[in-house]
């Protein structure tokens, strides 16, 4: 399985977006290294963080008038729906399905950041967008400090 590591290829030079993306990468790494006993919690944390991140991104797109927001928002919704199916798989101890979802999610994520999010970052920089006036919660801060546990 190819790991998803934070690298220059994911940096959009927009600190508030880059922090959000770094949090996602950290959490997908937790999923990757989780044993079966830890996988459901790691996946649940990833889904919660991604839900919050997508909601903030959707808000940024709406409030800044991003022209391609409808397609971008639809992609967020579809991916979240699939990720939530992963919660069911994890609860039912179908760990191979969750691990396959994580593998596919990593591949999708790189493409999403380098295309759709890159376009959004360019738009937001051009608008001199300030997320403090449009988003109220920090970038998944509660999830970036969690370490895998034996639960």
C-alpha positions in Angstrom: 0.0 0.0 0.0 1.4 3.4 -1.0 1.3 5.8 1.9 0.1 9.4 1.5 2.7 11.7 2.9 2.7 15.4 3.2 4.8 16.8 0.4 5.3 19.9 -1.7 3.0 18.4 -4.3 0.1 19.0 -1.8 1.1 22.5 -0.7 -1.2 25.2 -2.1 0.6 28.2 -0.5 -2.5 29.1 1.4 -1.7 28.4 5.1 -5.3 27.9 6.3 -6.0 25.4 3.5 -2.6 23.7 3.9 -3.2 23.2 7.6 -6.6 21.5 6.8 -4.9 19.3 4.2 -2.1 18.4 6.6 -4.7 17.3 9.2 -6.3 15.0 6.6 -2.9 13.5 5.6 -2.1 12.9 9.3 -5.4 11.1 9.9 -5.2 8.9 6.8 -1.8 7.9 8.1 -3.4 6.9 11.4 -5.8 4.8 9.4 -3.0 3.2 7.4 -1.0 2.2 10.6 -4.1 1.2 12.7 -4.5 -2.5 13.5 -7.9 -4.0 13.4 -8.6 -2.9 17.0 -7.9 0.7 16.2 -9.2 0.9 12.7 -12.8 1.9 13.4 -11.8 4.8 15.7 -9.1 6.0 13.2 -11.6 5.9 10.4 -14.3 7.6 12.5 -11.9 10.4 13.3 -11.0 10.8 9.6 -14.6 11.0 8.6 -15.4 13.6 11.3 -12.4 15.8 10.3 -13.2 15.5 6.6 -16.8 16.4 7.3 -15.7 19.5 9.1 -13.1 20.4 6.5 -15.5 20.0 3.6 -18.1 22.1 5.4 -15.5 24.9 5.8 -14.4 24.6 2.2 -18.0 24.7 1.0 -18.5 27.9 3.1 -15.4 29.5 1.7 -16.6 28.7 -1.9 -20.0 30.1 -1.2 -18.9 33.2 0.6 -16.2 34.1 -1.9 -18.3 33.5 -5.0 -16.2 30.6 -6.4 -17.5 29.9 -9.9 -16.9 26.1 -9.8 -18.3 25.6 -6.4 -21.3 23.4 -7.4 -19.1 20.6 -8.9 -16.6 20.9 -6.0 -19.4 20.6 -3.4 -21.0 17.7 -5.2 -17.6 15.9 -5.1 -17.4 16.5 -1.4 -20.8 15.1 -0.8 -20.1 11.9 -2.8 -16.8 11.3 -1.1 -18.4 11.8 2.4 -21.2 9.4 1.6 -18.7 6.7 0.6 -16.6 7.5 3.7 -19.7 7.1 5.9 -20.3 3.7 4.3 -16.8 2.9 5.6 -18.1 3.5 9.1 -20.6 0.8 8.6 -17.9 -1.6 7.3 -15.7 -0.8 10.3 -18.5 -1.3 12.8 -19.3 -4.7 11.2 -15.6 -5.6 11.3 -15.2 -5.7 7.5 -11.7 -4.2 7.8 -10.5 -5.2 4.3 -13.2 -3.0 2.8 -12.2 -0.1 5.0 -8.5 -0.5 4.1 -9.5 -0.6 0.4 -11.5 2.6 0.8 -8.5 4.2 2.4 -6.3 3.1 -0.5 -8.7 4.6 -3.0 -9.3 7.7 -0.9 -5.5 8.5 -0.9 -5.4 8.4 -4.7 -8.6 10.5 -5.0 -7.3 13.0 -2.5 -4.0 13.8 -4.3 -5.9 14.5 -7.5 -8.6 16.6 -5.7 -6.0 18.8 -4.0 -3.9 19.3 -7.1 -6.9 20.2 -9.3 -10.1 21.4 -7.5 -8.5 22.7 -4.4 -5.6 24.3 -6.3 -8.2 26.2 -8.3 -10.0 27.2 -5.2 -6.8 28.3 -3.5 -5.9 30.5 -6.5 -9.4 32.0 -6.4 -9.2 32.7 -2.6 -5.7 34.3 -2.9 -7.0 36.5 -5.7 -9.9 37.6 -3.4 -7.5 38.1 -0.5 -9.9 35.8 1.4 -9.9 35.8 5.2 -11.2 32.5 6.6 -11.6 34.1 10.0 -14.6 36.0 8.7 -16.2 33.0 7.1 -15.2 29.9 9.1 -15.4 29.6 12.9 -13.6 26.3 13.7 -9.9 25.5 13.4 -8.5 22.9 11.1 -9.4 19.6 12.8 -7.2 20.5 15.7 -8.7 17.9 18.0 -7.8 15.2 15.5 -4.3 16.2 14.6 -2.9 15.4 18.1 -4.5 12.0 18.6 -2.1 9.1 18.6 -3.1 5.6 17.8 -4.3 3.9 21.0 -5.0 0.3 22.0 -8.8 0.8 22.2 
